[in-house]
């Protein structure tokens, strides 16, 4: 009888650990999804800004503060 109670308690503890682990995994997946969406939005904004700036002029002079020998 005591052995069966110990097995039952051990099984309950295992179920609790599985539930905690599954909640942690779900939280991590949600965080990664949110991070991915934010990264995607930022990359679209950067790409739009680069395209709006237009192409660089070829052969444009480079202005430097120190003279080159």
Secondary structure, 3 states (H helix, E strand, C coil): CHHHHHHHHHHHHHHHHHHHHHHHHHHHHHHHHHHHHHHHHHHHHHHHHHHHHCCCCCCCCCCCCCCCC
